[in-house]
Amino acid sequence: MMKKTMLSFLVAAAIAAPVHSKRPEPYVWPEVGVETKINFPNHGAIRNFEADGNDGIWLEDRQRRWYYAELLGGCQELDFAQAIGFDTRGSATFDRFSTIIVAGDKCQLASLVTANKPLPRKERLKLRKQALAAGKDAAAPSN
């Protein structure tokens, strides 16, 4: 009888547990904008990326920490890339001396810094559009 009661208790506890666990929150850096590096990028250390137009890219590592890589001169196909590669030039770390490969083109990094999780793409585009509109309004009137 005791075994039956214990078994029914375990089954009830399993049913009462939530089916979907809550997704972990992204890591918050103690200091944002600090030059850094990512160890072993070619071995799964980078799990996600989000392009910032053609000027930069946000990278997320396995621990859900975000980084921002600013590019020298931009990278033409970055905004439309489905996959990217990492060229660390023989090193086991991805840092400001590394390059990313997009559609066969190498894009040199200017810096790699700690960052917060980026805003969703639609919100970033909306803010960029508002900034451009504000810039046009601030321009000197023409004769």
BAFI-252444 format. One record per residue (C-alpha): x, y, z; chain; residue number from 1. Coordinates in nm, 3 decimals, padded with zeros to 5 digits, m for minus. Layout:
east | north | up | chain | n
X | Y | Z | A | NUM
...
***
This chain:
east | north | up | chain | n
00.000 | 00.000 | 00.000 | A | 1
00.288 | 00.237 | 00.086 | A | 2
00.449 | 00.184 | m00.256 | A | 3
00.119 | 00.257 | m00.430 | A | 4
00.071 | 00.579 | m00.234 | A | 5
00.428 | 00.690 | m00.303 | A | 6
00.389 | 00.613 | m00.675 | A | 7
00.065 | 00.811 | m00.698 | A | 8
00.234 | 01.101 | m00.516 | A | 9
00.524 | 01.102 | m00.767 | A | 10
00.284 | 01.088 | m01.062 | A | 11
00.081 | 01.378 | m00.920 | A | 12
00.399 | 01.582 | m00.866 | A | 13
00.513 | 01.517 | m01.223 | A | 14
00.178 | 01.625 | m01.362 | A | 15
00.173 | 01.941 | m01.149 | A | 16
00.519 | 02.047 | m01.271 | A | 17
00.513 | 02.296 | m01.558 | A | 18
00.552 | 02.138 | m01.900 | A | 19
00.749 | 02.427 | m02.048 | A | 20
01.029 | 02.569 | m01.843 | A | 21
01.086 | 02.942 | m01.860 | A | 22
01.361 | 03.046 | m02.104 | A | 23
01.667 | 03.175 | m01.917 | A | 24
01.721 | 03.548 | m01.912 | A | 25
02.012 | 03.689 | m02.116 | A | 26
02.329 | 03.763 | m01.923 | A | 27
02.378 | 04.122 | m01.813 | A | 28
02.738 | 04.240 | m01.820 | A | 29
02.864 | 04.438 | m01.521 | A | 30
03.016 | 04.682 | m01.770 | A | 31
02.904 | 04.727 | m02.132 | A | 32
03.135 | 04.847 | m02.409 | A | 33
03.454 | 04.682 | m02.281 | A | 34
03.691 | 04.534 | m02.540 | A | 35
03.681 | 04.154 | m02.509 | A | 36
03.729 | 03.821 | m02.689 | A | 37
03.534 | 03.499 | m02.743 | A | 38
03.716 | 03.171 | m02.686 | A | 39
03.679 | 02.881 | m02.935 | A | 40
03.433 | 03.041 | m03.182 | A | 41
03.477 | 02.757 | m03.433 | A | 42
03.373 | 02.496 | m03.176 | A | 43
03.021 | 02.615 | m03.103 | A | 44
03.100 | 02.901 | m02.865 | A | 45
02.889 | 03.140 | m03.076 | A | 46
02.529 | 03.027 | m03.095 | A | 47
02.349 | 03.320 | m03.257 | A | 48
02.410 | 03.642 | m03.449 | A | 49
02.209 | 03.948 | m03.546 | A | 50
02.325 | 04.192 | m03.813 | A | 51
02.323 | 04.566 | m03.749 | A | 52
02.284 | 04.669 | m04.111 | A | 53
02.620 | 04.641 | m04.284 | A | 54
02.815 | 04.821 | m04.010 | A | 55
02.827 | 04.566 | m03.729 | A | 56
02.697 | 04.244 | m03.582 | A | 57
02.574 | 04.125 | m03.243 | A | 58
02.700 | 03.783 | m03.138 | A | 59
02.556 | 03.559 | m02.863 | A | 60
02.766 | 03.292 | m02.695 | A | 61
02.660 | 02.969 | m02.524 | A | 62
02.609 | 03.144 | m02.190 | A | 63
02.367 | 03.391 | m02.354 | A | 64
02.618 | 03.676 | m02.326 | A | 65
02.601 | 03.932 | m02.609 | A | 66
02.888 | 04.105 | m02.788 | A | 67
02.894 | 04.375 | m03.054 | A | 68
03.147 | 04.357 | m03.336 | A | 69
03.197 | 04.683 | m03.527 | A | 70
03.329 | 04.629 | m03.880 | A | 71
03.592 | 04.827 | m04.069 | A | 72
03.429 | 04.966 | m04.382 | A | 73
03.113 | 04.762 | m04.347 | A | 74
03.019 | 04.428 | m04.500 | A | 75
02.786 | 04.436 | m04.802 | A | 76
02.593 | 04.109 | m04.763 | A | 77
02.581 | 04.100 | m04.382 | A | 78
02.226 | 04.229 | m04.344 | A | 79
02.095 | 03.939 | m04.555 | A | 80
02.327 | 03.661 | m04.434 | A | 81
02.179 | 03.333 | m04.313 | A | 82
02.520 | 03.202 | m04.203 | A | 83
02.862 | 03.349 | m04.132 | A | 84
03.211 | 03.212 | m04.074 | A | 85
03.484 | 03.314 | m03.833 | A | 86
03.848 | 03.354 | m03.932 | A | 87
04.065 | 03.375 | m03.621 | A | 88
04.392 | 03.341 | m03.817 | A | 89
04.504 | 03.032 | m03.630 | A | 90
04.417 | 03.160 | m03.285 | A | 91
04.160 | 02.997 | m03.056 | A | 92
04.002 | 03.335 | m02.979 | A | 93
03.777 | 03.568 | m03.176 | A | 94
03.875 | 03.929 | m03.110 | A | 95
03.922 | 04.264 | m03.284 | A | 96
04.201 | 04.119 | m03.500 | A | 97
03.970 | 03.851 | m03.646 | A | 98
03.744 | 03.860 | m03.951 | A | 99
03.400 | 03.729 | m04.034 | A | 100
03.325 | 03.564 | m04.366 | A | 101
02.996 | 03.653 | m04.532 | A | 102
02.906 | 03.512 | m04.875 | A | 103
03.275 | 03.449 | m04.947 | A | 104
03.384 | 03.804 | m04.854 | A | 105
03.610 | 03.870 | m04.555 | A | 106
03.500 | 04.156 | m04.330 | A | 107
03.760 | 04.290 | m04.083 | A | 108
03.657 | 04.380 | m03.728 | A | 109
03.735 | 04.722 | m03.585 | A | 110
03.635 | 04.622 | m03.230 | A | 111
03.461 | 04.350 | m03.028 | A | 112
03.295 | 04.475 | m02.710 | A | 113
03.053 | 04.348 | m02.447 | A | 114
02.693 | 04.445 | m02.520 | A | 115
02.335 | 04.408 | m02.405 | A | 116
02.087 | 04.200 | m02.598 | A | 117
01.988 | 04.394 | m02.912 | A | 118
01.639 | 04.532 | m02.960 | A | 119
01.419 | 04.336 | m03.200 | A | 120
01.485 | 04.421 | m03.565 | A | 121
01.153 | 04.602 | m03.618 | A | 122
01.218 | 04.832 | m03.321 | A | 123
01.573 | 04.909 | m03.440 | A | 124
01.446 | 04.996 | m03.789 | A | 125
01.174 | 05.216 | m03.642 | A | 126
01.428 | 05.403 | m03.425 | A | 127
01.664 | 05.445 | m03.720 | A | 128
01.379 | 05.586 | m03.932 | A | 129
01.285 | 05.830 | m03.654 | A | 130
01.648 | 05.944 | m03.620 | A | 131
01.671 | 06.007 | m03.995 | A | 132
01.344 | 06.203 | m03.990 | A | 133
01.466 | 06.411 | m03.694 | A | 134
01.790 | 06.483 | m03.882 | A | 135
01.598 | 06.610 | m04.185 | A | 136
01.385 | 06.835 | m03.967 | A | 137
01.695 | 06.983 | m03.803 | A | 138
01.855 | 07.073 | m04.137 | A | 139
01.880 | 07.438 | m04.228 | A | 140
01.594 | 07.567 | m04.443 | A | 141
01.670 | 07.617 | m04.810 | A | 142
01.605 | 07.948 | m04.988 | A | 143
***
